[in-house]
Amino acid sequence: MSEPKGLLKRNFRLFLLLAVVAAVVYLIARNLSAFGNVLLVIVGFGVMVLVHEFGHFIVAKLSGITVKAFSLGFPPTLVGVLSTEKGYRVRILPGFFRTEEDDKSDGSLLTFTIGRKARPGETEYRIGLIPLGGYNKILGQEDVKAVETSDDPRSFANKPVGVRMAVIAAGVFFNAISAILIFMIVFLIGIKLIPPVVGGVVPDSPAARVGLKPGDEIVQIGGRSDNLDFRNIVLAALLSGRDEEITLKAKRGNDTLDFTLAAERMQTARGEMRAFGIDLPMSLTIADVSDPGALYRKTGLKPGDRIKSANGRDVETYWELEEIVQNAFVPSVTILAERTEPASKKVETIESQIRLNFICAKGRVESEAELSHIYSMVPRLRITAVSPVSDKNRASSRLDRIKSKLLALFGKESKGEEAVAAGGGLESGDIILTIGNVKNPTYKEFREVTTEYEKKELPIEVLRMGTDGVEETLTVTVVPKRSKDDKRVVIGIFLIPAIDFEHPVVAKTIAAEGGPARLEIPRGASITAVDGTAVSNFYDIISEIRRYGGERITIDWRIDDEIAGDVALNVDDVEDSVTIEPVFLVPLEPLERLYRASGPVDAIAIGCRKTFVIVVQTYLSIRRLIEGLVGQEELSGPVGIVSLTYQIAAKRPLIELLHFVGLISVLLAVFNLLPIPPFDGGWLVLLSIEKIKGSALSERVQEIIAYAGLMFILALFVYLTFNDILNIFFR
């Protein structure tokens, strides 16, 4: 038995390598499509790191410094080639099979020489197993140690300070040049980006207060006007200083308007961050969704359909569609869309009825005056949807989400059981009659009671449509809990609040600031008539009131058979007389525009400008982070960048991946210039000190600085990785 054991011991690494290769081949065979995307990500990152290392390599060579090895990829090394007097020596898996008992061998699986006699070389060119970049092995230079002393005149340590600085800075320089070249190629070919167009304006935001409107195109931000896209708007707000005013120029029709505004921390689609309150511009094309079948069953529309008209009016932009929707106080909007069949290219017109939802508050309500209303009348609350995270199954649902997202990274869909809805029995469409002891609550009262009952049983009386089409009253019990996302106490109800437009019941009347006078209508009363015309819902109420602009009319209300009355209403032309807005809940693609250089010279200019702007923005991001103006949610580390790169590779055109690789190249250059060893910038600082001082710092001091810097970088890496995991799976 000793011989087999000895054989296994001697060849353990070979068996291990074969097992790893077999596992990789198996995974590739099972996920061929995902493997292609992963390969693109690896190549993109690898090339940028390799460019950086090649900069060090070529300048070291030109400076007469000995480079022992240059590797494409990281160890373990698969192949090494070195020029010798007898020819090119090839080593297969050099060092992989070396053992303590065998010091004479270099541990290669196989070594042989090919070709004719050649000039002996000093650099072995290698190919590593891990294709995430590359590295140099330069005589006398270490990343986390002091410069090695040597008598060799071709050692890095024995070269003048200026030469050593040139070798260190070359990697950053090559990354910057490669980024410029990549951006040149991208803009010569052309890339679709989201233009700097105002898609929507968040109420009571900086953009709303200065008068920006949907459809306005930003043509200048802070004095910059070249090749602007929507990210320039986002970054201008995100990276602005505290209370710093940013100047904008916007084109509205034939006019160019000037605006000055300061960013505020507010809730956005990406979480809470500094923003102007400018929403992304949307197109009229139905977006690709994870479940096209569900979208089709609900709306009759498919991804790729393009909306052409709404309620009989042609539309060419999303804001034209939004204007029609916001003035359509009807249960649904009639949409006409064009659909192109992929095979036949035949275009057909599709008609669809899209049900509208009506929001009861614009954002978080601090006072009753901020509630949406109709001439001071606030309708009851209606649940539009229920969150798919239950109180009982919160942990398992979170695991399901992690599983689903991991599967999504590889193009798969989770086949797990459907998540149980939260809210202890609340259902979509339920109308809130009572919550706690408050009858017919407004949204503000609903939030207050929910917060008051945190972790306690909360009875809610609802009006629900039964399967037989008859409405019934029932009581459900929920246990409100504090959300980890936004720290609010919630019961699982979908975050977009809605109101009951189907019944003419007034939850309450309010005194809205700048709005009409408050009507004296009791809580829970039903509106029965507007100036003598019977009404049965709020659609009718709005329609009838609008008929009497500038007149004084009577509104009749009733609570029961014994209690009824009427109030007078002056239908004045008050801007905020009706603040309820319909919501068009159909997924649409973002608006895109082709950005292309006019020629090679223009492409060079764009590449240089874009590289310079990214450099400035990156350093400004670091500054804002130190000042506390950029939150951790906006940070992204290696895992987040790889995840985003994979999504781009899997779902977007190849030109976008190339554009993103250019961005990564700039970031590599910027972060390598940070004055912290083992970054290149840290060694440049130490070399500058040596130049000024006339001698290098002691080896002990250099090593302490290098290891301290390394510990900081590792800690930052762990922090950013943890933050990426939180962002991807939990936020």
FENUR-V877106 format. One record per backbone hydrogen bond with DSSP energy under -1.0 kcal/mol. CO is the residue of the C=O (numbers start at 1). NH is the residue of the N-H. E is the energy in kcal/mol with one decimal. If there is no record, write none. Layout:
[[CO | NH | E] [CO | NH | E]]
This chain:
[[1 | 5 | -1.7] [2 | 6 | -2.5] [3 | 7 | -2.5] [4 | 8 | -2.6] [5 | 9 | -2.4] [6 | 10 | -2.5] [7 | 11 | -1.8] [11 | 15 | -2.4] [12 | 16 | -2.6] [13 | 17 | -2.8] [14 | 18 | -2.6] [15 | 19 | -2.3] [16 | 20 | -2.3] [17 | 21 | -2.8] [18 | 22 | -2.5] [19 | 23 | -2.2] [20 | 24 | -2.5] [21 | 25 | -2.7] [22 | 26 | -2.2] [23 | 27 | -2.4] [24 | 28 | -2.5] [25 | 29 | -2.5] [26 | 30 | -1.9] [27 | 31 | -1.4] [31 | 35 | -2.6] [32 | 36 | -1.7] [33 | 37 | -1.3] [34 | 38 | -2.7] [35 | 39 | -2.9] [36 | 40 | -1.8] [37 | 41 | -2.0] [38 | 42 | -2.6] [39 | 43 | -2.9] [40 | 44 | -2.6] [41 | 45 | -2.6] [42 | 46 | -3.2] [43 | 47 | -2.7] [44 | 48 | -1.4] [45 | 49 | -2.2] [46 | 50 | -2.7] [47 | 51 | -2.6] [48 | 52 | -1.7] [49 | 53 | -2.3] [50 | 54 | -2.7] [51 | 55 | -1.7] [52 | 56 | -1.4] [53 | 57 | -2.5] [54 | 58 | -2.9] [55 | 59 | -1.7] [56 | 60 | -2.2] [57 | 61 | -2.5] [58 | 62 | -2.5] [59 | 63 | -1.5] [60 | 65 | -2.7] [61 | 64 | -1.6] [66 | 139 | -2.5] [68 | 124 | -2.5] [69 | 137 | -2.5] [70 | 126 | -2.5] [71 | 135 | -1.2] [72 | 128 | -2.6] [74 | 130 | -2.0] [76 | 129 | -2.3] [78 | 93 | -3.6] [79 | 127 | -2.3] [80 | 91 | -2.8] [81 | 125 | -2.8] [82 | 89 | -2.8] [83 | 121 | -3.2] [87 | 84 | -2.8] [88 | 114 | -2.3] [89 | 82 | -2.1] [90 | 112 | -2.2] [91 | 80 | -2.2] [92 | 109 | -2.4] [92 | 110 | -1.1] [93 | 96 | -1.5] [106 | 95 | -1.2] [107 | 97 | -2.7] [110 | 92 | -3.2] [112 | 90 | -3.7] [114 | 88 | -3.1] [124 | 70 | -2.2] [125 | 81 | -2.5] [126 | 72 | -2.9] [127 | 78 | -3.0] [127 | 79 | -1.3] [130 | 74 | -3.0] [130 | 132 | -1.7] [133 | 73 | -1.8] [135 | 71 | -2.6] [137 | 68 | -2.5] [137 | 69 | -1.0] [138 | 141 | -2.0] [139 | 156 | -3.0] [152 | 155 | -1.9] [154 | 66 | -2.4] [155 | 158 | -1.1] [156 | 159 | -1.4] [160 | 164 | -2.3] [161 | 165 | -2.7] [162 | 166 | -1.9] [163 | 167 | -2.2] [164 | 168 | -2.4] [165 | 169 | -2.7] [166 | 170 | -1.2] [169 | 173 | -2.2] [170 | 174 | -2.7] [171 | 175 | -2.1] [172 | 176 | -2.2] [173 | 177 | -2.5] [174 | 178 | -2.7] [175 | 179 | -2.1] [176 | 180 | -2.1] [177 | 181 | -2.3] [178 | 182 | -2.6] [179 | 183 | -2.8] [180 | 184 | -2.1] [181 | 185 | -2.3] [182 | 186 | -2.8] [183 | 187 | -2.5] [184 | 188 | -1.6] [185 | 189 | -2.3] [186 | 190 | -2.9] [187 | 597 | -3.7] [191 | 595 | -3.0] [193 | 593 | -2.8] [194 | 230 | -3.4] [195 | 197 | -2.3] [196 | 218 | -3.1] [198 | 215 | -3.4] [200 | 279 | -3.1] [202 | 205 | -1.4] [205 | 209 | -2.4] [206 | 210 | -1.4] [207 | 212 | -2.1] [213 | 216 | -2.1] [216 | 198 | -3.2] [217 | 251 | -3.2] [220 | 249 | -2.1] [221 | 224 | -2.2] [224 | 221 | -2.8] [229 | 232 | -1.6] [230 | 234 | -1.8] [231 | 235 | -2.9] [232 | 236 | -2.0] [233 | 237 | -1.6] [234 | 238 | -2.6] [235 | 239 | -2.7] [241 | 244 | -2.1] [246 | 261 | -2.2] [247 | 222 | -3.1] [248 | 259 | -2.8] [249 | 219 | -2.9] [249 | 220 | -1.4] [250 | 257 | -3.3] [251 | 217 | -2.1] [252 | 255 | -2.1] [255 | 252 | -3.0] [257 | 250 | -2.7] [259 | 248 | -3.1] [261 | 246 | -3.3] [264 | 275 | -2.7] [266 | 273 | -2.5] [268 | 271 | -1.8] [271 | 268 | -1.8] [273 | 266 | -2.8] [275 | 264 | -2.4] [276 | 207 | -2.5] [277 | 202 | -2.7] [279 | 199 | -2.2] [281 | 591 | -2.5] [284 | 307 | -2.9] [285 | 589 | -3.0] [286 | 304 | -2.3] [291 | 295 | -1.7] [292 | 296 | -2.4] [293 | 297 | -2.5] [294 | 298 | -1.9] [295 | 299 | -2.6] [296 | 300 | -2.1] [302 | 305 | -2.2] [305 | 286 | -3.2] [306 | 338 | -2.9] [308 | 315 | -2.4] [309 | 336 | -2.1] [310 | 313 | -1.8] [313 | 310 | -2.5] [317 | 321 | -1.6] [318 | 322 | -2.9] [319 | 323 | -2.0] [320 | 324 | -1.7] [321 | 325 | -2.4] [322 | 326 | -2.8] [325 | 328 | -1.6] [328 | 330 | -2.0] [331 | 356 | -2.5] [333 | 354 | -2.8] [334 | 311 | -2.9] [335 | 352 | -2.7] [336 | 308 | -3.3] [336 | 309 | -1.6] [337 | 350 | -3.7] [338 | 306 | -2.3] [339 | 348 | -2.6] [341 | 345 | -2.1] [346 | 341 | -2.6] [348 | 339 | -2.8] [350 | 337 | -2.9] [352 | 335 | -3.5] [354 | 333 | -2.5] [357 | 583 | -3.3] [358 | 499 | -1.7] [360 | 372 | -2.3] [361 | 363 | -1.1] [367 | 370 | -1.7] [368 | 371 | -2.1] [373 | 579 | -2.3] [374 | 377 | -2.0] [376 | 510 | -2.0] [377 | 374 | -2.2] [378 | 507 | -2.3] [378 | 508 | -1.3] [380 | 500 | -2.6] [381 | 432 | -1.8] [383 | 429 | -3.1] [385 | 494 | -2.2] [387 | 422 | -2.3] [393 | 397 | -3.0] [394 | 398 | -2.0] [395 | 399 | -2.1] [396 | 400 | -2.4] [397 | 401 | -2.5] [398 | 402 | -2.3] [399 | 403 | -2.8] [400 | 404 | -3.0] [401 | 405 | -2.7] [402 | 406 | -2.5] [403 | 407 | -2.6] [404 | 408 | -2.4] [405 | 409 | -1.6] [407 | 410 | -1.2] [407 | 412 | -2.8] [408 | 411 | -1.9] [427 | 430 | -2.0] [430 | 383 | -2.7] [431 | 463 | -2.3] [433 | 440 | -4.3] [434 | 461 | -2.5] [435 | 438 | -2.2] [438 | 435 | -2.4] [442 | 446 | -2.6] [443 | 447 | -2.2] [444 | 448 | -2.1] [445 | 449 | -2.7] [446 | 450 | -2.1] [447 | 451 | -2.2] [448 | 452 | -2.1] [449 | 453 | -1.8] [451 | 454 | -1.3] [453 | 456 | -2.5] [458 | 478 | -2.3] [459 | 436 | -2.5] [460 | 476 | -2.7] [461 | 433 | -3.0] [461 | 434 | -1.8] [462 | 474 | -2.1] [463 | 431 | -2.0] [464 | 472 | -2.9] [466 | 469 | -1.8] [470 | 466 | -2.3] [472 | 464 | -3.0] [474 | 462 | -2.9] [476 | 460 | -3.1] [478 | 458 | -3.5] [480 | 455 | -3.5] [481 | 490 | -3.4] [483 | 487 | -1.1] [488 | 483 | -4.1] [490 | 481 | -2.7] [492 | 387 | -4.0] [498 | 382 | -2.1] [501 | 538 | -1.7] [504 | 527 | -3.1] [506 | 524 | -2.6] [508 | 378 | -2.9] [512 | 515 | -1.9] [519 | 521 | -1.8] [522 | 525 | -1.7] [525 | 506 | -3.1] [526 | 558 | -2.2] [528 | 535 | -1.9] [529 | 556 | -2.4] [530 | 533 | -1.7] [533 | 530 | -2.5] [537 | 541 | -1.7] [538 | 542 | -2.4] [539 | 543 | -2.1] [540 | 544 | -2.6] [541 | 545 | -2.4] [542 | 546 | -2.2] [544 | 547 | -1.1] [545 | 548 | -1.8] [548 | 551 | -2.2] [551 | 571 | -3.0] [553 | 569 | -2.9] [554 | 531 | -4.0] [555 | 567 | -2.2] [556 | 528 | -2.2] [556 | 529 | -1.1] [557 | 565 | -2.4] [558 | 526 | -2.9] [563 | 559 | -2.8] [563 | 560 | -1.4] [565 | 557 | -3.0] [567 | 555 | -3.1] [569 | 553 | -2.9] [570 | 572 | -2.5] [571 | 550 | -3.7] [572 | 574 | -1.9] [574 | 577 | -1.6] [577 | 375 | -3.8] [581 | 359 | -1.8] [583 | 357 | -1.7] [584 | 586 | -1.6] [587 | 287 | -2.1] [589 | 283 | -3.3] [593 | 193 | -2.4] [595 | 191 | -2.1] [599 | 603 | -2.4] [600 | 604 | -2.3] [601 | 605 | -2.1] [602 | 606 | -2.6] [603 | 607 | -2.6] [604 | 608 | -2.4] [605 | 609 | -2.6] [606 | 610 | -3.0] [607 | 611 | -2.1] [608 | 612 | -2.4] [609 | 613 | -2.7] [610 | 614 | -2.3] [611 | 615 | -2.1] [612 | 616 | -2.3] [613 | 617 | -2.7] [614 | 618 | -2.4] [615 | 619 | -2.1] [616 | 620 | -2.1] [617 | 621 | -2.1] [618 | 622 | -1.9] [619 | 623 | -1.9] [620 | 624 | -2.7] [621 | 625 | -2.1] [622 | 626 | -2.1] [623 | 627 | -2.1] [624 | 629 | -2.5] [624 | 630 | -1.0] [631 | 634 | -1.3] [632 | 635 | -1.2] [637 | 641 | -2.6] [638 | 642 | -2.7] [639 | 643 | -2.7] [640 | 644 | -2.5] [641 | 645 | -2.7] [642 | 646 | -2.6] [643 | 647 | -2.2] [644 | 648 | -2.3] [645 | 649 | -2.6] [646 | 650 | -2.5] [647 | 651 | -2.3] [648 | 652 | -2.2] [653 | 656 | -1.3] [653 | 657 | -1.0] [654 | 658 | -2.1] [655 | 659 | -2.0] [656 | 660 | -2.2] [657 | 661 | -2.4] [658 | 662 | -1.9] [659 | 663 | -1.6] [660 | 664 | -2.4] [661 | 665 | -2.2] [662 | 666 | -1.9] [663 | 667 | -2.3] [664 | 668 | -2.6] [665 | 669 | -1.8] [666 | 670 | -2.7] [667 | 671 | -2.9] [668 | 672 | -1.9] [671 | 674 | -1.2] [672 | 681 | -3.3] [674 | 676 | -2.5] [676 | 679 | -2.3] [679 | 683 | -1.4] [680 | 684 | -2.2] [681 | 685 | -1.7] [682 | 686 | -1.9] [683 | 687 | -2.5] [684 | 688 | -2.1] [685 | 689 | -2.2] [686 | 690 | -2.1] [687 | 691 | -2.3] [688 | 692 | -2.4] [689 | 693 | -3.3] [690 | 694 | -2.2] [698 | 702 | -2.6] [699 | 703 | -2.5] [700 | 704 | -2.2] [701 | 705 | -2.6] [702 | 706 | -2.6] [703 | 707 | -2.9] [704 | 708 | -2.3] [705 | 709 | -2.5] [706 | 710 | -2.3] [707 | 711 | -2.5] [708 | 712 | -2.1] [709 | 713 | -2.5] [710 | 714 | -2.7] [711 | 715 | -2.5] [712 | 716 | -2.6] [713 | 717 | -2.6] [714 | 718 | -2.6] [715 | 719 | -2.5] [716 | 720 | -2.9] [717 | 721 | -2.4] [718 | 722 | -2.6] [719 | 723 | -2.5] [720 | 724 | -2.5] [721 | 725 | -2.2] [722 | 726 | -2.1] [723 | 727 | -2.6] [724 | 728 | -2.8] [725 | 729 | -2.5] [726 | 730 | -2.0] [726 | 731 | -1.7]]
